[in-house]
Amino acid sequence: MHQAASATLTLDGQALIATKSAKTLGDVLSEVDTRLAREGRIVTGLRLDGVDEPAFREPHVVEASPRAFGEVAIESGTPADLAARCLAEAAAALGALAEASDGVAMRYRLGELDVANRELAQITEGQKHRWRRLLEQVWPSSALAVKSSPKGLHP
């Protein structure tokens, strides 16, 4: 493993050496994106000090210095790998949504309108955050995959 200032950088569990010009996590990710594009791969995950960072393309993450962390672990995969993982998360989310919706529907049938309305608002808010996180994972990486693919959108 390579120490970049105080951060240990890895790509798929292997030592990663970033250039000295990489001052932010965005710079590191950009370098890794370029390397991976040659192999038809994309960045699919980022862990900072062992904590998954699902929105790793967001400004608050890419503007951070890698030196602010002891360990920066980057994961890669194919666009299909990312799509499969996101679909599995979406399926799990839909199961939880169906279960919660059944409970709210029962409250409405029982005439417990105040409770049902509160629970419906909670479900709506929770789903908004869940789907936003899923889109944050998929959209930047999928756009990058299309841009870096020699075939573009067409098979």
For each residue, the residues with C-beta under 8 A, 3 or more apart:
1: 8 9 10 15
2: 8 9 15 16 17
3: 6 7 8
4: 7 8 9 17 18 22 66 67
5: 66 67
6: 3 67 69 70
7: 3 4 66 67 68 69 70 71 72
8: 1 2 3 4 70 71 72
9: 1 2 4 15 16 17 18 28 66 72 74
10: 1 13 14 15 16 71 72 73 74
11: 14 16 32 74 75 76
12: 74 75 76
13: 10 73
14: 10 11
15: 1 2 9 10
16: 2 9 10 11 32 74
17: 2 4 9
18: 4 9 22 27 28 31 66
19: 22 31
20:
21: 27
22: 4 18 19 27 28 31 66
23: 27 65
24: 27 28 62 63 64 65 66
25: 28 29 46 56 61 62 63 64 65 66 72
26: 29 30 61 62 63
27: 18 21 22 23 24 30 31
28: 9 18 22 24 25 31 32 66 72 74
29: 25 26 32 33 43 46 56 57 62 74
30: 26 27 33 34
31: 18 19 22 27 28 34 35
32: 11 16 28 29 35 36 43 74 76
33: 29 30 36 37 42 43 144 148
34: 30 31 37 38
35: 31 32 38 39
36: 32 33 39 41 42 43 76
37: 33 34 40 41 42 144 148
38: 34 35
39: 35 36
40: 37 78 148 149
41: 36 37 76 77 78
42: 33 36 37 76 77 78 79 82 141 144 145 148
43: 29 32 33 36 46 56 74 75 76 141 144
44: 75 76 77 81 82 85 141
45: 52 56 74 75
46: 25 29 43 52 53 56 61 72 73 74 75
47: 50 51 52 53 71 72 73 75
48: 51 53 61 69 71 72 73
49: 69 70 71
50: 47 71 73
51: 47 48
52: 45 46 47
53: 46 47 48 56 61
54: 133 136 137
55: 58 61 133 136 137
56: 25 29 43 45 46 53 61 62
57: 29 61 62 136 140 141
58: 55 61 62 136
59: 62 63
60: 63 64
61: 25 26 46 48 53 55 56 57 58 64
62: 24 25 26 29 56 57 58 59
63: 24 25 26 59 60
64: 24 25 60 61 68 69
65: 23 24 25 68
66: 4 5 7 9 18 22 24 25 28 69 72
67: 4 5 6 7
68: 7 64 65
69: 6 7 48 49 64 66 72
70: 6 7 8 49
71: 7 8 10 47 48 49 50
72: 7 8 9 10 25 28 46 47 48 66 69
73: 10 13 46 47 48 50
74: 9 10 11 12 16 28 29 32 43 45 46
75: 11 12 43 44 45 46 47
76: 11 12 32 36 41 42 43 44
77: 41 42 44 80 81 82 85
78: 40 41 42 81 82
79: 42 82 83 141 142 145 149
80: 77 83 84
81: 44 77 78 84 85
82: 42 44 77 78 79 85 86 137 138 141 142 145
83: 79 80 86 87 138 142
84: 80 81 87 88
85: 44 77 81 82 88 89
86: 82 83 89 90 134 137 138
87: 83 84 90 91
88: 84 85 91 92
89: 85 86 92 93 134
90: 86 87 93 94 134
91: 87 88 94 95
92: 88 89 95 96
93: 89 90 96 97 127 130 131 134
94: 90 91 97 98
95: 91 92 98 99
96: 92 93 99 100
97: 93 94 100 101 123 127
98: 94 95 101 102
99: 95 96 102 103
100: 96 97 103 104 119 123
101: 97 98 104 105 123
102: 98 99 105 106
103: 99 100 106 107 119
104: 100 101 107 108 116 119 120 123
105: 101 102 108 109
106: 102 103 109 110
107: 103 104 110 112 113 115 116 119
108: 104 105 111 112 113 116
109: 105 106
110: 106 107
111: 108
112: 107 108 115 116
113: 107 108 116 117
114: 117 118
115: 107 112 118 119
116: 104 107 108 112 113 119 120
117: 113 114 120 121
118: 114 115 121 122
119: 100 103 104 107 115 116 122 123
120: 104 116 117 123 124
121: 117 118 124 125
122: 118 119 125 126
123: 97 100 101 104 119 120 126 127
124: 120 121 127 128
125: 121 122 128 129
126: 122 123 129 130
127: 93 97 123 124 130 131
128: 124 125 131 132
129: 125 126 132 133
130: 93 126 127 133 134
131: 93 127 128 134 135
132: 128 129 135 136
133: 54 55 129 130 136 137
134: 86 89 90 93 130 131 137 138
135: 131 132 138 139
136: 54 55 57 58 132 133 139 140
137: 54 55 82 86 133 134 141
138: 82 83 86 134 135 141 142
139: 135 136 142 143
140: 57 136 143 144
141: 42 43 44 57 79 82 137 138 144 145
142: 79 82 83 138 139 145 146
143: 139 140 146 147
144: 33 37 42 43 140 141 147 148
145: 42 79 82 141 142 148 149
146: 142 143 149 152 153
147: 143 144
148: 33 37 40 42 144 145
149: 40 79 145 146 152 153
150:
151: 154 155
152: 146 149
153: 146 149
154: 151
155: 151
